[in-house]
Every structure is written in C-alpha cells, then in structure tokens.
Amino acid sequence: MPVAAICIFDGNISKSELEEAVKKAFAYLDLNQDGYMSPPELQSAIAKITGNQDRSLINMMFETLDVDGNGMVSMEELASLAMS
C-alpha cells in the first residue's frame, strides 16, 4: 500500500487511527521487516512512490527521521514525528 494513500485524511483522525497509519507506513517502508528502516529502504520507497531518486532529498529526510542518530529509523522514531 503506498504511503501516500495511508497518510491522506480529512483532518478528523483519532489517535488510534493515526497510530495504525504509522504502523502500516512503517511496515511498507521496512522492506526487510527487521524493525528498522535503513537509508536504502527509504530511498527505494520514495523512488517507488514518487519516481524521485535524489539522494540529497533522501539524506535530508533520513536525518530528520533518525532522531537518535544510529543510522536506522525505528517505528518509534517515525511515530514520534507523526504524533507531534
């Protein structure tokens, strides 16, 4: 399921609906299902969705998402950004 499809909403979304959307988005992005999203996984997903393979955009997005700086994005990091 494309991330764009699960991120569009009418502004009236409950916390549980948002949590479920984040889980679905993360499952889509975490290609190897190891519980973390790597830069190549993000690049692959963005390329599939948008056709854009601009590494500088991917790097900027990843730096924003990788809150703890360990080189991987966890579902908790993605959720904290989505819930803020």
C-alpha positions in Angstrom: 0.0 0.0 0.0 1.5 3.4 -1.0 2.4 5.6 2.0 0.6 8.5 0.3 -2.6 6.5 0.4 -2.5 5.9 4.1 -1.3 9.4 5.1 -4.2 11.3 3.5 -7.0 12.1 5.8 -9.8 14.7 6.3 -8.3 16.2 9.4 -10.6 14.2 11.7 -8.4 11.3 12.7 -8.3 9.7 16.1 -5.0 8.9 17.9 -5.6 5.2 17.4 -6.2 5.7 13.6 -3.0 7.7 13.4 -1.1 5.0 15.3 -2.4 2.4 12.9 -1.5 4.5 9.9 2.0 4.9 11.2 2.3 1.1 11.7 1.2 0.5 8.2 3.5 3.1 6.7 6.4 1.7 8.7 5.7 -1.8 7.5 5.6 -0.6 3.9 8.9 1.3 4.4 10.7 -1.5 6.3 11.3 -3.7 3.3 13.3 -6.5 5.1 10.9 -6.3 8.1 13.8 -6.2 10.6 12.1 -3.4 12.7 14.3 -0.6 11.3 14.3 1.5 8.2 17.6 2.0 6.5 18.6 4.7 4.1 18.4 2.3 1.1 14.9 1.2 2.2 13.7 4.8 2.4 15.3 5.6 -1.0 13.6 2.6 -2.6 10.2 3.5 -1.1 10.5 7.2 -2.2 11.6 6.1 -5.7 8.6 3.8 -6.0 6.1 6.4 -4.8 7.4 9.5 -6.5 10.0 8.3 -9.1 12.5 10.7 -7.4 15.9 9.2 -6.6 17.5 12.4 -5.4 20.0 11.3 -2.7 20.2 14.8 -1.1 16.4 14.7 -0.5 16.6 11.1 0.9 19.6 12.1 3.1 17.7 15.2 4.4 14.6 13.1 5.1 16.6 10.4 6.9 18.5 12.8 9.1 15.1 14.3 10.2 13.7 10.8 10.9 16.7 9.3 12.6 16.3 11.1 15.9 18.9 9.0 17.8 21.5 9.2 15.1 22.1 5.4 14.9 21.8 5.3 11.1 18.4 3.5 11.2 14.9 4.7 11.8 12.7 2.8 14.2 8.9 2.7 14.2 9.1 4.7 17.5 11.1 7.5 15.7 8.6 7.6 12.8 5.7 7.6 15.3 7.1 10.4 17.4 7.4 12.6 14.3 3.9 11.8 13.1 2.4 12.3 16.6 4.0 15.7 17.2 
